[in-house]
Amino acid sequence: MKFDPTYHSYYAADSFPGPLDYEGDTNLLFHNNCHGGFTDVSEASGIAGLVGRAMGVTAADFDGDGYPDIYVANDKTENFLLHNKRNGTFEEIALDAGAAFGQNGESTSAMGPVFFDMDNTGAMDLWVSDSKYNRLLKNTGKLPFQDVTQQAGISQLTAQYTSWGTGVQDFDNDGWTDLFIAHGGLIHMVPQEDSLFRNLGGGKFQDVSTTGGPFFDTKSVGRGACFADYDNDGKMDAFLVNLGGPGVLLHNVTAGAGHWLMIHLVGTKSNRDGIGAKVEVVAGGLKQTSQRVAGSDYLSQDDWRLHFGLGGNARVGKITVTWPSGTVQTLENVAADQVLTVTEK
């Protein structure tokens, strides 16, 4: 948004104005020229014509056409879903896709967007934390997305909170991605508990915050949340950033967690970090899909390695990596419980 440091026409007890007190602004897109420079293509791509109050952004190929699309979470205005037209331009389709507004057609204070495969169908679903009920949007392979937040059991348990940083990770390594949500007061610095939801499969999530450890009995003014296996033990950990308080490092000590695999991508023909690559992992009849994204969530950056929980499977039957270059690479009969580096051939 267009920040104005001289603006003072607000209620002093609130300490600062809200997002609607400022004008919205356009987002920017820079094309990498591959020689140490960038070209501003915001106008040429069509992105500069969209005005919002952006809080979070992520990119993934939600329709499987091989080109990454962009989702922008806006504060108090409609969100943007920018469909990649494969010619250097984007088309804003959030309204038609059912991803622009909240469950009741309201403009939410959207915070952290994450693309992920909720039900292991291979399609990228969309999770967005916000100040209302949050949004879990199921990708059925055709638009619009289906809002399944209530059916999943999430809306009813998060409506009392303001949600900010969030993560979609398989915390118990059972092969199904779970949800972590950081909460905190919007204006008055009201501390709140954080939430942990376990993916039960079948589109259902269970609130397991009360058994997640003593941390979930504490309250803080949560903002950012990033996730990584910082000690390489195969279980995803979390670091939380709080407003007006110290950060918190949460070590995942889940008992009885399943086997796991972490994949580190190294591109050669594609970009060196493998951003935009799709990875499919098949183990014990369960196929999981993940995409290597550059960033997601709110004010945070996750571990760039792709983490897969494998349940009771000590080996992976097949790994398929589809690189942005179009190269498809396959590995078979891979041992679990390791960090595997895959270099594009």
Secondary structure, DSSP 8 states (H G I E B T S, - for coil): ----TT---S-GGGSS--GGGS--EE---EEE-SSS-EEE-HHHHTGGG-EE-EEEEEEE-SSSSSS-EEEEEEBSS--EEEEE-SSS-EEE-HHHHT-SS-TTS---B---EEEE-TTSSSS-EEEE--SSS-EEEE--SSSS-EE-TTTTT-HHHHTTS-EEEEEEE-TT-SSS-EEEEEE--SSS---B--EEEEEEETTEEEE-GGGS-GGGGS-B-EEEEEEE-TT-SSS-EEEEEETTS--EEE----TT--EEEEEEEE-SSS-TT-TT-EEEEEETTEEEEEE--S--SSS----SSEEEEEET-SEEEEEEEE-TTS-EEEEEEEESSEEEEEE--
